[in-house]
Amino acid sequence: MFNAFKYTPLKDVKVVIIGQDPYHEPGQAHGLCFSVPNGVTPPPSLVNIYKEIETDIGRPSSTNGDLTHWAEQGVLLLNSTLTVAAHFAASHAGHGWEQFTDAVIRAVAKKTGVVYMLWGSYAQRKAEFVDANNNLILKSVHPSPLSAYRGFFGCKHFSKANEYLISNGQKPIDW
């Protein structure tokens, strides 16, 4: 449930990706938004993320859905709600997790030079906590199959994030 914090301490955060809630099928969630444990088939949104990475930076799509290696490089993979009932998406929304995760985003927002990848209207609402003059805010539609073709594909967030990090003297992310 708290792997986002285990793998990405506040002092190391360079990129923030905000999800809504954990995947809700048994064995999928492991505390990092959009990520699934090694050996679990990547869900459609993650498949679309991989497709965009391949198009954007030319890296072949991965078949492994575990994004721990991103988190270890400073990518905070934070869901707004950290728990969910099996088979029921958004089942724990509005029960208090958002107060906690909004406080986390506010704490990260005290840093400068951070890239925020905000995919979908839910995540984009979190931009209100961030100073756009001292950070990079990248917005697009959600990578789900329902919306990816309306602007996620072609957004080039991964190369833009790395360009920004390099321009601010930071090591780019190995997506």
Rosetta constraint file for C-alpha pairs under 8 A:
AtomPair CA 1 CA 30 HARMONIC 6.31 0.50
AtomPair CA 1 CA 31 HARMONIC 4.37 0.50
AtomPair CA 1 CA 82 HARMONIC 5.99 0.50
AtomPair CA 1 CA 83 HARMONIC 6.93 0.50
AtomPair CA 2 CA 6 HARMONIC 6.48 0.50
AtomPair CA 2 CA 31 HARMONIC 5.44 0.50
AtomPair CA 2 CA 82 HARMONIC 7.70 0.50
AtomPair CA 3 CA 7 HARMONIC 6.01 0.50
AtomPair CA 3 CA 30 HARMONIC 7.01 0.50
AtomPair CA 3 CA 31 HARMONIC 4.66 0.50
AtomPair CA 3 CA 32 HARMONIC 6.16 0.50
AtomPair CA 4 CA 8 HARMONIC 5.89 0.50
AtomPair CA 4 CA 31 HARMONIC 5.86 0.50
AtomPair CA 4 CA 32 HARMONIC 5.31 0.50
AtomPair CA 4 CA 71 HARMONIC 7.00 0.50
AtomPair CA 4 CA 76 HARMONIC 5.96 0.50
AtomPair CA 4 CA 77 HARMONIC 5.67 0.50
AtomPair CA 4 CA 78 HARMONIC 6.06 0.50
AtomPair CA 5 CA 9 HARMONIC 5.51 0.50
AtomPair CA 5 CA 10 HARMONIC 7.63 0.50
AtomPair CA 5 CA 76 HARMONIC 7.60 0.50
AtomPair CA 7 CA 68 HARMONIC 7.25 0.50
AtomPair CA 7 CA 71 HARMONIC 5.51 0.50
AtomPair CA 7 CA 72 HARMONIC 5.29 0.50
AtomPair CA 8 CA 12 HARMONIC 6.17 0.50
AtomPair CA 8 CA 13 HARMONIC 6.26 0.50
AtomPair CA 8 CA 71 HARMONIC 5.48 0.50
AtomPair CA 8 CA 72 HARMONIC 5.95 0.50
AtomPair CA 8 CA 73 HARMONIC 7.60 0.50
AtomPair CA 8 CA 74 HARMONIC 5.55 0.50
AtomPair CA 8 CA 75 HARMONIC 6.70 0.50
AtomPair CA 8 CA 76 HARMONIC 5.79 0.50
AtomPair CA 9 CA 13 HARMONIC 6.63 0.50
AtomPair CA 9 CA 74 HARMONIC 7.88 0.50
AtomPair CA 10 CA 108 HARMONIC 6.63 0.50
AtomPair CA 12 CA 73 HARMONIC 7.84 0.50
AtomPair CA 12 CA 74 HARMONIC 5.23 0.50
AtomPair CA 13 CA 74 HARMONIC 4.50 0.50
AtomPair CA 13 CA 75 HARMONIC 6.02 0.50
AtomPair CA 13 CA 76 HARMONIC 6.17 0.50
AtomPair CA 13 CA 108 HARMONIC 7.50 0.50
AtomPair CA 13 CA 114 HARMONIC 7.21 0.50
AtomPair CA 14 CA 74 HARMONIC 5.08 0.50
AtomPair CA 14 CA 75 HARMONIC 6.00 0.50
AtomPair CA 14 CA 76 HARMONIC 7.74 0.50
AtomPair CA 14 CA 113 HARMONIC 7.27 0.50
AtomPair CA 14 CA 114 HARMONIC 4.91 0.50
AtomPair CA 14 CA 115 HARMONIC 6.30 0.50
AtomPair CA 14 CA 165 HARMONIC 7.65 0.50
AtomPair CA 15 CA 74 HARMONIC 6.30 0.50
AtomPair CA 15 CA 75 HARMONIC 4.59 0.50
AtomPair CA 15 CA 76 HARMONIC 6.11 0.50
AtomPair CA 15 CA 114 HARMONIC 5.54 0.50
AtomPair CA 15 CA 115 HARMONIC 4.56 0.50
AtomPair CA 15 CA 116 HARMONIC 5.78 0.50
AtomPair CA 15 CA 117 HARMONIC 7.41 0.50
AtomPair CA 15 CA 161 HARMONIC 7.73 0.50
AtomPair CA 16 CA 75 HARMONIC 5.65 0.50
AtomPair CA 16 CA 76 HARMONIC 4.73 0.50
AtomPair CA 16 CA 77 HARMONIC 6.26 0.50
AtomPair CA 16 CA 78 HARMONIC 7.32 0.50
AtomPair CA 16 CA 114 HARMONIC 7.43 0.50
AtomPair CA 16 CA 115 HARMONIC 6.21 0.50
AtomPair CA 16 CA 116 HARMONIC 4.78 0.50
AtomPair CA 16 CA 117 HARMONIC 6.10 0.50
AtomPair CA 17 CA 33 HARMONIC 7.59 0.50
AtomPair CA 17 CA 75 HARMONIC 7.14 0.50
AtomPair CA 17 CA 76 HARMONIC 6.16 0.50
AtomPair CA 17 CA 77 HARMONIC 5.13 0.50
AtomPair CA 17 CA 78 HARMONIC 6.26 0.50
AtomPair CA 17 CA 116 HARMONIC 6.19 0.50
AtomPair CA 17 CA 117 HARMONIC 5.02 0.50
AtomPair CA 17 CA 118 HARMONIC 6.36 0.50
AtomPair CA 18 CA 33 HARMONIC 6.90 0.50
AtomPair CA 18 CA 77 HARMONIC 6.22 0.50
AtomPair CA 18 CA 78 HARMONIC 5.01 0.50
AtomPair CA 18 CA 79 HARMONIC 5.53 0.50
AtomPair CA 18 CA 80 HARMONIC 6.89 0.50
AtomPair CA 18 CA 117 HARMONIC 7.12 0.50
AtomPair CA 18 CA 118 HARMONIC 6.23 0.50
AtomPair CA 18 CA 119 HARMONIC 7.44 0.50
AtomPair CA 18 CA 123 HARMONIC 5.76 0.50
AtomPair CA 19 CA 33 HARMONIC 5.32 0.50
AtomPair CA 19 CA 34 HARMONIC 6.86 0.50
AtomPair CA 19 CA 77 HARMONIC 7.47 0.50
AtomPair CA 19 CA 78 HARMONIC 6.06 0.50
AtomPair CA 19 CA 79 HARMONIC 4.30 0.50
AtomPair CA 19 CA 80 HARMONIC 6.21 0.50
AtomPair CA 19 CA 119 HARMONIC 7.90 0.50
AtomPair CA 19 CA 123 HARMONIC 6.67 0.50
AtomPair CA 20 CA 33 HARMONIC 7.90 0.50
AtomPair CA 20 CA 79 HARMONIC 5.13 0.50
AtomPair CA 20 CA 80 HARMONIC 5.13 0.50
AtomPair CA 20 CA 81 HARMONIC 6.26 0.50
AtomPair CA 20 CA 90 HARMONIC 7.65 0.50
AtomPair CA 20 CA 122 HARMONIC 7.08 0.50
AtomPair CA 20 CA 123 HARMONIC 7.19 0.50
AtomPair CA 21 CA 33 HARMONIC 7.37 0.50
AtomPair CA 21 CA 79 HARMONIC 5.11 0.50
AtomPair CA 21 CA 80 HARMONIC 6.00 0.50
AtomPair CA 21 CA 81 HARMONIC 4.81 0.50
AtomPair CA 21 CA 82 HARMONIC 6.11 0.50
AtomPair CA 21 CA 83 HARMONIC 6.84 0.50
AtomPair CA 21 CA 84 HARMONIC 6.88 0.50
AtomPair CA 21 CA 89 HARMONIC 7.34 0.50
AtomPair CA 21 CA 90 HARMONIC 6.20 0.50
AtomPair CA 21 CA 93 HARMONIC 7.79 0.50
AtomPair CA 22 CA 29 HARMONIC 5.46 0.50
AtomPair CA 22 CA 30 HARMONIC 7.82 0.50
AtomPair CA 22 CA 31 HARMONIC 7.28 0.50
AtomPair CA 22 CA 32 HARMONIC 7.82 0.50
AtomPair CA 22 CA 33 HARMONIC 6.36 0.50
AtomPair CA 22 CA 34 HARMONIC 7.67 0.50
AtomPair CA 22 CA 79 HARMONIC 6.62 0.50
AtomPair CA 22 CA 81 HARMONIC 7.29 0.50
AtomPair CA 22 CA 82 HARMONIC 6.42 0.50
AtomPair CA 22 CA 83 HARMONIC 6.33 0.50
AtomPair CA 22 CA 84 HARMONIC 6.36 0.50
AtomPair CA 22 CA 89 HARMONIC 7.99 0.50
AtomPair CA 23 CA 28 HARMONIC 5.78 0.50
AtomPair CA 23 CA 29 HARMONIC 5.24 0.50
AtomPair CA 23 CA 34 HARMONIC 7.69 0.50
AtomPair CA 23 CA 84 HARMONIC 7.78 0.50
AtomPair CA 23 CA 89 HARMONIC 7.30 0.50
AtomPair CA 24 CA 28 HARMONIC 6.92 0.50
AtomPair CA 24 CA 29 HARMONIC 6.97 0.50
AtomPair CA 24 CA 84 HARMONIC 6.19 0.50
AtomPair CA 24 CA 85 HARMONIC 6.55 0.50
AtomPair CA 24 CA 86 HARMONIC 5.02 0.50
AtomPair CA 24 CA 87 HARMONIC 5.13 0.50
AtomPair CA 24 CA 88 HARMONIC 6.11 0.50
AtomPair CA 24 CA 89 HARMONIC 5.79 0.50
AtomPair CA 25 CA 29 HARMONIC 7.72 0.50
AtomPair CA 25 CA 86 HARMONIC 5.61 0.50
AtomPair CA 25 CA 87 HARMONIC 5.38 0.50
AtomPair CA 26 CA 86 HARMONIC 6.30 0.50
AtomPair CA 26 CA 87 HARMONIC 7.81 0.50
AtomPair CA 27 CA 36 HARMONIC 7.98 0.50
AtomPair CA 27 CA 37 HARMONIC 7.62 0.50
AtomPair CA 27 CA 40 HARMONIC 7.53 0.50
AtomPair CA 28 CA 35 HARMONIC 7.96 0.50
AtomPair CA 28 CA 36 HARMONIC 5.05 0.50
AtomPair CA 28 CA 37 HARMONIC 6.47 0.50
AtomPair CA 28 CA 40 HARMONIC 6.71 0.50
AtomPair CA 29 CA 35 HARMONIC 7.23 0.50
AtomPair CA 29 CA 36 HARMONIC 5.74 0.50
AtomPair CA 29 CA 37 HARMONIC 7.28 0.50
AtomPair CA 30 CA 35 HARMONIC 7.28 0.50
AtomPair CA 30 CA 36 HARMONIC 6.29 0.50
AtomPair CA 30 CA 37 HARMONIC 6.42 0.50
AtomPair CA 31 CA 35 HARMONIC 7.99 0.50
AtomPair CA 31 CA 78 HARMONIC 7.88 0.50
AtomPair CA 31 CA 82 HARMONIC 7.18 0.50
AtomPair CA 32 CA 36 HARMONIC 7.75 0.50
AtomPair CA 32 CA 67 HARMONIC 7.39 0.50
AtomPair CA 32 CA 68 HARMONIC 7.61 0.50
AtomPair CA 32 CA 77 HARMONIC 4.99 0.50
AtomPair CA 32 CA 78 HARMONIC 6.11 0.50
AtomPair CA 32 CA 79 HARMONIC 7.15 0.50
AtomPair CA 33 CA 77 HARMONIC 4.93 0.50
AtomPair CA 33 CA 78 HARMONIC 5.43 0.50
AtomPair CA 33 CA 79 HARMONIC 5.30 0.50
AtomPair CA 34 CA 45 HARMONIC 7.22 0.50
AtomPair CA 34 CA 46 HARMONIC 5.90 0.50
AtomPair CA 34 CA 67 HARMONIC 7.90 0.50
AtomPair CA 34 CA 77 HARMONIC 7.61 0.50
AtomPair CA 35 CA 42 HARMONIC 7.70 0.50
AtomPair CA 35 CA 46 HARMONIC 7.24 0.50
AtomPair CA 35 CA 65 HARMONIC 5.63 0.50
AtomPair CA 35 CA 66 HARMONIC 5.22 0.50
AtomPair CA 35 CA 67 HARMONIC 5.29 0.50
AtomPair CA 35 CA 68 HARMONIC 7.83 0.50
AtomPair CA 36 CA 40 HARMONIC 6.18 0.50
AtomPair CA 36 CA 41 HARMONIC 7.73 0.50
AtomPair CA 36 CA 42 HARMONIC 6.56 0.50
AtomPair CA 36 CA 65 HARMONIC 5.10 0.50
AtomPair CA 36 CA 66 HARMONIC 5.06 0.50
AtomPair CA 36 CA 67 HARMONIC 7.41 0.50
AtomPair CA 37 CA 65 HARMONIC 6.44 0.50
AtomPair CA 37 CA 66 HARMONIC 4.99 0.50
AtomPair CA 38 CA 64 HARMONIC 5.92 0.50
AtomPair CA 38 CA 65 HARMONIC 6.09 0.50
AtomPair CA 38 CA 66 HARMONIC 5.16 0.50
AtomPair CA 39 CA 64 HARMONIC 6.85 0.50
AtomPair CA 39 CA 65 HARMONIC 7.67 0.50
AtomPair CA 40 CA 64 HARMONIC 7.67 0.50
AtomPair CA 40 CA 65 HARMONIC 6.81 0.50
AtomPair CA 41 CA 63 HARMONIC 7.71 0.50
AtomPair CA 41 CA 64 HARMONIC 7.45 0.50
AtomPair CA 41 CA 65 HARMONIC 6.71 0.50
AtomPair CA 42 CA 46 HARMONIC 5.90 0.50
AtomPair CA 42 CA 47 HARMONIC 6.15 0.50
AtomPair CA 42 CA 63 HARMONIC 7.21 0.50
AtomPair CA 42 CA 64 HARMONIC 6.90 0.50
AtomPair CA 42 CA 65 HARMONIC 4.82 0.50
AtomPair CA 43 CA 47 HARMONIC 6.28 0.50
AtomPair CA 44 CA 48 HARMONIC 6.23 0.50
AtomPair CA 44 CA 144 HARMONIC 6.42 0.50
AtomPair CA 44 CA 145 HARMONIC 6.52 0.50
AtomPair CA 45 CA 49 HARMONIC 6.30 0.50
AtomPair CA 45 CA 143 HARMONIC 5.10 0.50
AtomPair CA 45 CA 144 HARMONIC 4.39 0.50
AtomPair CA 45 CA 145 HARMONIC 6.54 0.50
AtomPair CA 46 CA 50 HARMONIC 6.21 0.50
AtomPair CA 46 CA 65 HARMONIC 7.22 0.50
AtomPair CA 46 CA 143 HARMONIC 7.50 0.50
AtomPair CA 47 CA 51 HARMONIC 6.25 0.50
AtomPair CA 48 CA 52 HARMONIC 6.24 0.50
AtomPair CA 48 CA 143 HARMONIC 5.87 0.50
AtomPair CA 48 CA 144 HARMONIC 7.05 0.50
AtomPair CA 48 CA 145 HARMONIC 7.42 0.50
AtomPair CA 48 CA 148 HARMONIC 7.21 0.50
AtomPair CA 48 CA 153 HARMONIC 7.90 0.50
AtomPair CA 49 CA 53 HARMONIC 6.30 0.50
AtomPair CA 49 CA 143 HARMONIC 6.35 0.50
AtomPair CA 50 CA 54 HARMONIC 6.20 0.50
AtomPair CA 50 CA 61 HARMONIC 5.15 0.50
AtomPair CA 50 CA 62 HARMONIC 6.63 0.50
AtomPair CA 51 CA 55 HARMONIC 6.26 0.50
AtomPair CA 51 CA 61 HARMONIC 6.17 0.50
AtomPair CA 51 CA 153 HARMONIC 7.95 0.50
AtomPair CA 52 CA 56 HARMONIC 5.76 0.50
AtomPair CA 52 CA 152 HARMONIC 7.68 0.50
AtomPair CA 52 CA 153 HARMONIC 5.68 0.50
AtomPair CA 52 CA 154 HARMONIC 6.79 0.50
AtomPair CA 52 CA 155 HARMONIC 7.91 0.50
AtomPair CA 52 CA 156 HARMONIC 7.25 0.50
AtomPair CA 53 CA 57 HARMONIC 5.69 0.50
AtomPair CA 53 CA 58 HARMONIC 6.82 0.50
AtomPair CA 53 CA 59 HARMONIC 6.38 0.50
AtomPair CA 53 CA 60 HARMONIC 7.87 0.50
AtomPair CA 53 CA 61 HARMONIC 7.35 0.50
AtomPair CA 53 CA 156 HARMONIC 7.79 0.50
AtomPair CA 53 CA 158 HARMONIC 6.51 0.50
AtomPair CA 53 CA 175 HARMONIC 7.35 0.50
AtomPair CA 54 CA 58 HARMONIC 4.52 0.50
AtomPair CA 54 CA 59 HARMONIC 4.64 0.50
AtomPair CA 54 CA 60 HARMONIC 5.23 0.50
AtomPair CA 54 CA 61 HARMONIC 5.84 0.50
AtomPair CA 55 CA 59 HARMONIC 7.70 0.50
AtomPair CA 55 CA 154 HARMONIC 7.60 0.50
AtomPair CA 56 CA 154 HARMONIC 7.17 0.50
AtomPair CA 56 CA 156 HARMONIC 5.30 0.50
AtomPair CA 56 CA 157 HARMONIC 7.93 0.50
AtomPair CA 56 CA 158 HARMONIC 6.87 0.50
AtomPair CA 56 CA 159 HARMONIC 6.46 0.50
AtomPair CA 57 CA 158 HARMONIC 7.30 0.50
AtomPair CA 57 CA 159 HARMONIC 6.23 0.50
AtomPair CA 59 CA 175 HARMONIC 7.95 0.50
AtomPair CA 67 CA 71 HARMONIC 6.70 0.50
AtomPair CA 68 CA 72 HARMONIC 6.18 0.50
AtomPair CA 69 CA 73 HARMONIC 6.53 0.50
AtomPair CA 70 CA 74 HARMONIC 6.73 0.50
AtomPair CA 70 CA 75 HARMONIC 5.46 0.50
AtomPair CA 70 CA 173 HARMONIC 7.15 0.50
AtomPair CA 70 CA 174 HARMONIC 7.27 0.50
AtomPair CA 70 CA 175 HARMONIC 6.74 0.50
AtomPair CA 71 CA 75 HARMONIC 4.51 0.50
AtomPair CA 71 CA 76 HARMONIC 5.79 0.50
AtomPair CA 71 CA 77 HARMONIC 6.65 0.50
AtomPair CA 73 CA 173 HARMONIC 6.47 0.50
AtomPair CA 73 CA 174 HARMONIC 7.91 0.50
AtomPair CA 74 CA 173 HARMONIC 7.97 0.50
AtomPair CA 78 CA 101 HARMONIC 7.78 0.50
AtomPair CA 79 CA 101 HARMONIC 7.64 0.50
AtomPair CA 80 CA 97 HARMONIC 6.70 0.50
AtomPair CA 80 CA 98 HARMONIC 5.41 0.50
AtomPair CA 80 CA 101 HARMONIC 5.53 0.50
AtomPair CA 80 CA 102 HARMONIC 7.43 0.50
AtomPair CA 81 CA 90 HARMONIC 7.93 0.50
AtomPair CA 81 CA 92 HARMONIC 6.78 0.50
AtomPair CA 81 CA 93 HARMONIC 6.06 0.50
AtomPair CA 81 CA 97 HARMONIC 5.06 0.50
AtomPair CA 81 CA 98 HARMONIC 5.91 0.50
AtomPair CA 81 CA 101 HARMONIC 7.36 0.50
AtomPair CA 82 CA 97 HARMONIC 6.54 0.50
AtomPair CA 83 CA 92 HARMONIC 6.34 0.50
AtomPair CA 84 CA 88 HARMONIC 6.95 0.50
AtomPair CA 84 CA 89 HARMONIC 6.68 0.50
AtomPair CA 84 CA 90 HARMONIC 6.47 0.50
AtomPair CA 84 CA 91 HARMONIC 5.54 0.50
AtomPair CA 84 CA 92 HARMONIC 5.30 0.50
AtomPair CA 85 CA 89 HARMONIC 7.36 0.50
AtomPair CA 85 CA 91 HARMONIC 5.91 0.50
AtomPair CA 85 CA 92 HARMONIC 7.11 0.50
AtomPair CA 92 CA 97 HARMONIC 7.96 0.50
AtomPair CA 93 CA 97 HARMONIC 7.27 0.50
AtomPair CA 93 CA 98 HARMONIC 7.55 0.50
AtomPair CA 94 CA 98 HARMONIC 6.94 0.50
AtomPair CA 96 CA 100 HARMONIC 7.06 0.50
AtomPair CA 97 CA 101 HARMONIC 6.23 0.50
AtomPair CA 98 CA 102 HARMONIC 5.73 0.50
AtomPair CA 99 CA 103 HARMONIC 6.25 0.50
AtomPair CA 100 CA 104 HARMONIC 6.44 0.50
AtomPair CA 101 CA 105 HARMONIC 6.29 0.50
AtomPair CA 102 CA 106 HARMONIC 6.17 0.50
AtomPair CA 102 CA 126 HARMONIC 7.63 0.50
AtomPair CA 103 CA 107 HARMONIC 6.17 0.50
AtomPair CA 104 CA 108 HARMONIC 6.28 0.50
AtomPair CA 105 CA 109 HARMONIC 5.98 0.50
AtomPair CA 105 CA 126 HARMONIC 7.72 0.50
AtomPair CA 105 CA 129 HARMONIC 7.05 0.50
AtomPair CA 106 CA 110 HARMONIC 6.69 0.50
AtomPair CA 106 CA 129 HARMONIC 5.77 0.50
AtomPair CA 106 CA 130 HARMONIC 7.37 0.50
AtomPair CA 107 CA 111 HARMONIC 7.72 0.50
AtomPair CA 109 CA 114 HARMONIC 7.97 0.50
AtomPair CA 109 CA 129 HARMONIC 6.59 0.50
AtomPair CA 109 CA 130 HARMONIC 5.22 0.50
AtomPair CA 109 CA 131 HARMONIC 7.08 0.50
AtomPair CA 112 CA 134 HARMONIC 5.28 0.50
AtomPair CA 112 CA 135 HARMONIC 5.63 0.50
AtomPair CA 113 CA 134 HARMONIC 5.95 0.50
AtomPair CA 113 CA 135 HARMONIC 4.73 0.50
AtomPair CA 113 CA 136 HARMONIC 7.07 0.50
AtomPair CA 113 CA 165 HARMONIC 7.33 0.50
AtomPair CA 113 CA 168 HARMONIC 6.64 0.50
AtomPair CA 114 CA 134 HARMONIC 7.93 0.50
AtomPair CA 114 CA 135 HARMONIC 5.05 0.50
AtomPair CA 114 CA 136 HARMONIC 6.30 0.50
AtomPair CA 114 CA 165 HARMONIC 7.86 0.50
AtomPair CA 115 CA 135 HARMONIC 5.98 0.50
AtomPair CA 115 CA 136 HARMONIC 4.67 0.50
AtomPair CA 115 CA 137 HARMONIC 5.96 0.50
AtomPair CA 115 CA 138 HARMONIC 7.39 0.50
AtomPair CA 115 CA 161 HARMONIC 6.15 0.50
AtomPair CA 115 CA 164 HARMONIC 7.66 0.50
AtomPair CA 115 CA 165 HARMONIC 7.80 0.50
AtomPair CA 116 CA 135 HARMONIC 7.66 0.50
AtomPair CA 116 CA 136 HARMONIC 6.13 0.50
AtomPair CA 116 CA 137 HARMONIC 4.78 0.50
AtomPair CA 116 CA 138 HARMONIC 5.93 0.50
AtomPair CA 117 CA 137 HARMONIC 6.33 0.50
AtomPair CA 117 CA 138 HARMONIC 4.91 0.50
AtomPair CA 117 CA 139 HARMONIC 6.13 0.50
AtomPair CA 117 CA 157 HARMONIC 7.22 0.50
AtomPair CA 118 CA 123 HARMONIC 5.03 0.50
AtomPair CA 118 CA 124 HARMONIC 5.06 0.50
AtomPair CA 118 CA 126 HARMONIC 7.91 0.50
AtomPair CA 118 CA 127 HARMONIC 7.80 0.50
AtomPair CA 118 CA 137 HARMONIC 7.31 0.50
AtomPair CA 118 CA 138 HARMONIC 6.01 0.50
AtomPair CA 118 CA 139 HARMONIC 4.84 0.50
AtomPair CA 118 CA 140 HARMONIC 6.55 0.50
AtomPair CA 119 CA 123 HARMONIC 5.80 0.50
AtomPair CA 119 CA 124 HARMONIC 6.55 0.50
AtomPair CA 119 CA 139 HARMONIC 5.77 0.50
AtomPair CA 119 CA 140 HARMONIC 4.94 0.50
AtomPair CA 119 CA 141 HARMONIC 5.13 0.50
AtomPair CA 119 CA 142 HARMONIC 4.50 0.50
AtomPair CA 119 CA 143 HARMONIC 7.00 0.50
AtomPair CA 119 CA 152 HARMONIC 7.88 0.50
AtomPair CA 120 CA 124 HARMONIC 6.17 0.50
AtomPair CA 120 CA 139 HARMONIC 7.60 0.50
AtomPair CA 120 CA 140 HARMONIC 6.15 0.50
AtomPair CA 120 CA 141 HARMONIC 4.37 0.50
AtomPair CA 120 CA 142 HARMONIC 4.18 0.50
AtomPair CA 120 CA 143 HARMONIC 7.94 0.50
AtomPair CA 121 CA 125 HARMONIC 6.33 0.50
AtomPair CA 121 CA 141 HARMONIC 7.18 0.50
AtomPair CA 121 CA 142 HARMONIC 7.84 0.50
AtomPair CA 122 CA 126 HARMONIC 7.59 0.50
AtomPair CA 123 CA 127 HARMONIC 7.71 0.50
AtomPair CA 124 CA 139 HARMONIC 6.65 0.50
AtomPair CA 126 CA 130 HARMONIC 7.59 0.50
AtomPair CA 127 CA 137 HARMONIC 7.33 0.50
AtomPair CA 130 CA 135 HARMONIC 7.46 0.50
AtomPair CA 131 CA 135 HARMONIC 6.29 0.50
AtomPair CA 132 CA 136 HARMONIC 6.18 0.50
AtomPair CA 132 CA 137 HARMONIC 6.38 0.50
AtomPair CA 136 CA 161 HARMONIC 7.86 0.50
AtomPair CA 136 CA 164 HARMONIC 7.44 0.50
AtomPair CA 138 CA 157 HARMONIC 6.67 0.50
AtomPair CA 140 CA 151 HARMONIC 6.10 0.50
AtomPair CA 140 CA 152 HARMONIC 5.57 0.50
AtomPair CA 140 CA 155 HARMONIC 6.89 0.50
AtomPair CA 141 CA 147 HARMONIC 6.33 0.50
AtomPair CA 141 CA 148 HARMONIC 6.55 0.50
AtomPair CA 141 CA 150 HARMONIC 6.83 0.50
AtomPair CA 141 CA 151 HARMONIC 5.81 0.50
AtomPair CA 141 CA 152 HARMONIC 5.42 0.50
AtomPair CA 142 CA 147 HARMONIC 6.06 0.50
AtomPair CA 142 CA 148 HARMONIC 6.15 0.50
AtomPair CA 142 CA 152 HARMONIC 6.52 0.50
AtomPair CA 143 CA 147 HARMONIC 6.40 0.50
AtomPair CA 143 CA 148 HARMONIC 4.59 0.50
AtomPair CA 143 CA 152 HARMONIC 5.78 0.50
AtomPair CA 143 CA 153 HARMONIC 7.88 0.50
AtomPair CA 144 CA 148 HARMONIC 5.59 0.50
AtomPair CA 145 CA 149 HARMONIC 7.62 0.50
AtomPair CA 147 CA 151 HARMONIC 7.54 0.50
AtomPair CA 147 CA 152 HARMONIC 7.47 0.50
AtomPair CA 148 CA 152 HARMONIC 4.71 0.50
AtomPair CA 148 CA 153 HARMONIC 5.83 0.50
AtomPair CA 149 CA 153 HARMONIC 5.79 0.50
AtomPair CA 151 CA 155 HARMONIC 6.33 0.50
AtomPair CA 156 CA 160 HARMONIC 6.18 0.50
AtomPair CA 157 CA 161 HARMONIC 5.86 0.50
AtomPair CA 158 CA 162 HARMONIC 6.36 0.50
AtomPair CA 158 CA 175 HARMONIC 7.48 0.50
AtomPair CA 159 CA 163 HARMONIC 6.08 0.50
AtomPair CA 160 CA 164 HARMONIC 6.16 0.50
AtomPair CA 161 CA 165 HARMONIC 6.19 0.50
AtomPair CA 161 CA 172 HARMONIC 7.82 0.50
AtomPair CA 162 CA 166 HARMONIC 6.08 0.50
AtomPair CA 162 CA 171 HARMONIC 7.96 0.50
AtomPair CA 162 CA 172 HARMONIC 4.77 0.50
AtomPair CA 162 CA 173 HARMONIC 6.29 0.50
AtomPair CA 163 CA 167 HARMONIC 6.08 0.50
AtomPair CA 163 CA 172 HARMONIC 7.54 0.50
AtomPair CA 164 CA 168 HARMONIC 6.25 0.50
AtomPair CA 165 CA 169 HARMONIC 6.41 0.50
AtomPair CA 165 CA 170 HARMONIC 4.95 0.50
AtomPair CA 165 CA 171 HARMONIC 6.44 0.50
AtomPair CA 165 CA 172 HARMONIC 5.80 0.50
AtomPair CA 166 CA 170 HARMONIC 5.11 0.50
AtomPair CA 166 CA 171 HARMONIC 6.06 0.50
AtomPair CA 166 CA 172 HARMONIC 6.09 0.50
